[in-house]
Amino acid sequence: MSRTRKGPGRRARAAGVVTAAVLALTAGCAEEDVPPDAASAAEEVKEELREIRDGIVATGDVDVRGTEIDDEGRAVAELAVANSGDETDSYAIQVNFHDGNGDLADVVLVTVSSVAPGDTVRATARSHLDLPERTTAEAVMAVRH
């Protein structure tokens, strides 16, 4: 099934919203600063994803391939993003990091640009916080736009 595009400004509007989401989560936070608690960050990311115009929920296009802790103590999740659509699109992806008890520990927004139909690209989600060794990651929402 094909989609009807709403005009040339659609991508520009969506890119602006995604950029705003990244800025909202990082504004005023130096690398070593602690961002808002994970639940608040999750709500901010969800709101930003809802604001993407002409987006399609495509969480099934994203696969978390593994999570490890880097040399700085941050959790790093490797993502595979496979465009199941019929046009080149970009993605905004909410990735939740959970500690060894399964509790929400951090939330990040990952953007991936210009994935051709049928292609799979790699992306990386990196936590804002130092997280424990048994941290896992989950792509809880992806919007293709």
URZIRA-V276906 format. One record per pair of residues at least 4 apart in sequence whose ideal C-beta (glycine too) atoms are under 8 Angstrom apart, sorted by the first residue. I is the first residue (numbers start at 0). J is the second residue. Records with the same first field share a line. If there is no record, write none. Layout:
# URZIRA-V276906
I->J, J
This chain:
# URZIRA-V276906
1->85
2->55, 84, 85, 86
4->9, 53
5->9, 52, 53
7->11
8->12
9->13, 52, 53, 144
10->14, 89, 144
11->15
12->16, 52
13->17, 51, 52, 53, 54, 89, 144
14->18, 89
15->19
16->20, 47, 50, 51, 52
17->21, 47, 51, 89, 91, 108, 110, 144
18->22
19->23, 47
20->24, 43, 44, 47, 48, 91, 108
21->25, 108, 110
22->26
23->43, 47
24->28, 34, 40, 43, 44, 107, 108, 127
25->34
27->32
28->32, 33, 34, 127
33->127, 128
34->40, 105, 127, 128
35->39, 40, 43
36->40
37->41, 95, 96, 103, 104, 105, 106
38->42, 103
39->43
40->44, 105, 106, 127
41->45, 93, 95, 103, 106
42->46
43->47
44->48, 93, 106, 107, 108, 140
45->49, 93, 140
46->50
47->51, 91, 108
48->54, 91, 93, 108, 140, 142
51->91, 142, 144
52->144
53->144
54->91, 142, 143, 144
55->84, 142, 143, 144
56->140, 141, 142, 143
57->61, 83, 84, 90, 141, 142, 143
58->138, 139, 140, 141
59->83
60->80, 81, 82, 83, 90, 141, 143
61->78, 79, 80, 81, 90, 92, 138, 141
62->78, 79, 81, 138
63->76, 77, 78, 94, 136, 137, 138
64->76, 77, 78, 79
65->76, 77
66->74, 75, 76, 77, 96, 134, 135, 136
67->74, 75
68->72, 73, 74, 75, 130, 131, 132, 134
69->73, 74, 75, 125
71->129
72->129, 130
73->125, 126, 127, 128, 129, 130
74->96, 104, 105, 125, 126, 130, 134, 136
75->123, 124, 125, 126
76->94, 96, 123, 124, 125, 136
77->121, 122, 123
78->92, 94, 109, 121, 122, 123, 124, 138
79->119, 120, 121, 122
80->90, 92, 111, 114, 119, 120, 121, 122, 141
81->114, 117, 118, 119
82->87, 88, 114, 115, 116, 117, 118, 119, 143
84->88, 116, 143
85->116
86->116
87->113, 114, 115, 116
88->113, 114, 143, 144
89->110, 111, 112, 113, 114, 143, 144
90->109, 110, 111, 114, 141, 142, 143, 144
91->108, 109, 110, 141, 142, 144
92->108, 109, 110, 111, 122, 124, 138, 140, 141, 142
93->106, 107, 108, 138, 139, 140, 141
94->106, 107, 108, 109, 124, 136, 137, 138, 139
95->103, 105, 106, 136, 137, 139
96->103, 104, 105, 106, 107, 124, 126, 130, 134, 135, 136
97->101, 102, 103, 104, 134, 135, 136, 137
98->102, 104, 130, 131, 133, 134
99->131, 132, 133, 134
104->126, 128, 130, 134
105->126, 127, 128, 130
107->124, 125, 126, 127
109->122, 123, 124
111->120, 122
114->118, 119, 120
124->136
126->130, 134
130->134
